[in-house]
Amino acid sequence: MCGIAGVIDLRTGRSPSPEVLSRMASAITHRGPDEEGYLRRPSIGFAARRLSIVGLEDGQQPIFNEDQNVAVVYNGEMFDYVERREQLQAAGHTFKTHADTEILPHLWEDHKEDMLATLRGQFAFALLDQRRRQIVLARDRFGICPLYWAVVEKFGTEWLVFGSEVKAILMSGLVEAKPDRRGIDQLFNFLAVPAPVTCFEGISLLQPGRFLSIKLGRNGERATIAERAYWTMDFPDAGDAGLAGTEKQLADGLEEVLHAAVKRRLRADVPVVSYLSGGVDSSMVVAMATKILGRAPPTFTVKILDKELDETPQAAIVSKHIAADPFVVPCGSEDIVNSYQSLLLAAESPVTDTSCTALMMLARRVREEGYKVALTGEGSDEWLAGYPWYKINRVLGTLGSISGGAFDKFARNRLKTWLGFDDDAVRYIEKLDRSAGGHNAFHDFYGLLNVSRFRFFSKDMLARLTDHDPYGVLEPDLDRVERWHPINKAIYWGGRVHLAGQLLSFKGDRIAMSQSVEVRYPFLDEDVFDYTAKLHPDWKLRGLREKYLLRVVAERWLPKEVAWRKKGMFRAPLDGFFLDTRLDYVDQLLSRESLEKTGYFDVDAVHRWKREYARLSSTLYRRSSMELGLVAVVATQLWHHTFIDPTLADLPDWKTLAGVANGPDALAWHDEDFAEPAS
């Protein structure tokens, strides 16, 4: 994958200077250390940093059609580019490179916006059609590749600025880093910041499956911007029997689409490796890759230095089965502490899941061993009801049915009381249930997280967020959502929030690409999703056995103990932030002075709960809830210090960490930096 950035003058026809584009590109060099490329036209400036994986010798960007009236800068992979290239050549198109990027300008020539629904892969791109005076910014279906954008008025005109990362937008000198409290609220609701909201005021993240169409005006008219969806997740109505067939027939179908997805993601002009945790998801991917390649690909496994969290014994069973010699990457509390600000620099958001640090270290090791591309198993838990909250919801639902609806309501209310929910928090939860199209399994976990916002947010913070609906800003089509089976409702929200907002960001693209590594997701293949979406939910959750049909398939490929291994959440220790006396920066971030500077949190509440937390037994769920909240407070304060106000602690700011600061005036661009390019 790569990194892209750009600036579009929406009114006067000026273009950013080469120096501005270069500085934007420099902020995302890690996404594309191999090459850089630029395009300047009236009103437009594009930049690209390339991580060369396909078409190594001739894939430099931007890439054009035959007459160079259509140009593209692109981040991602089109996994069916071989077949699409052949189709386009048969239709008369001429190719000048071997890169998958080149199918895009030719597809645009033939199909315009309609091409988007036919694309297969992970991508974010900017396309210019000079004849139509149109620019298109588009993002893949599931949100694997990020694409941020902002509109700002400066230097006597209006600019649209975009980039694969917020850092590129900030380096344009057009957008100032200011906090958006809605993004911080998303974190306290979801442990994630799903699009379109970000933690930066005025900067949006293009939603998965959507595109922006920008039509440049003429004679001083302002350009028009339209955002549209070209694809959305969909499921059969509740009561639909789903795909017909026996267990064997349905397992055969799932095996076929997954095998094809793995095979497509092995396409590259560089070697492809695989992550391996020992769970059924990554084990299936690496087993199929082994069969396709005729040998085991290099595998990489994290070893959490905590006996209760270490999964290397399970991974070793799979390694032996496929005759792999894995690279093992140790990760302990000290590694997490030392890398935490670097993690936030990569994510550009507060991050509460410290296991993301382990994955950053894993990607770093992949790069150190000379590789650029890794397969991974994310997406299986989303599409096949793999998380514990599905089972909790089923148990509570069963007990509720037996008791006429009394027990499940009683149990949920008792848990809320025990966790400290007051009346305002309960009303808030009920509002969110309505905004999401009704209560479902997703809420049985995520609905209990937001007690932390009432526990820790200041009165001013809560007042500013009175009208913020964390589900509503995601713009769900509730008419469709309400028709689905409850399990498919939860799958939708898991894919829209947890997958896109956390796994593909904090644990995926942002972490891997900070180390110049591309991750590929066979379970996020278009055919795999379409197949699993049509399965009846009983094939996903059979009794209390999650991912049932996948496990039936896995028995054909893996030892039985792996195929039916109980789902384990990949975790890393959290409490080092609070119990380790060496963490001076945490005390600085949580000092009264620093907390009052940001204004997000109630100072007395933070200090009181920090003391209370240390007294609780580590086995209590209440302690875990409080721990997540405290980590979110620390993460938010650290994010604010890193990107907004570097006076909260004795730590560097983002420009110093990223190596893009060129003195105190590094971002003080002037009007002369934005001028009409030479003809």
Summary of the structure (lengths in Angstrom):
residues: 679
radius of gyration: 24.6
end to end distance: 31.8
largest distance: 77.2
contacts: 2434
relative contact order: 0.12
helix: 46%
strand: 17%
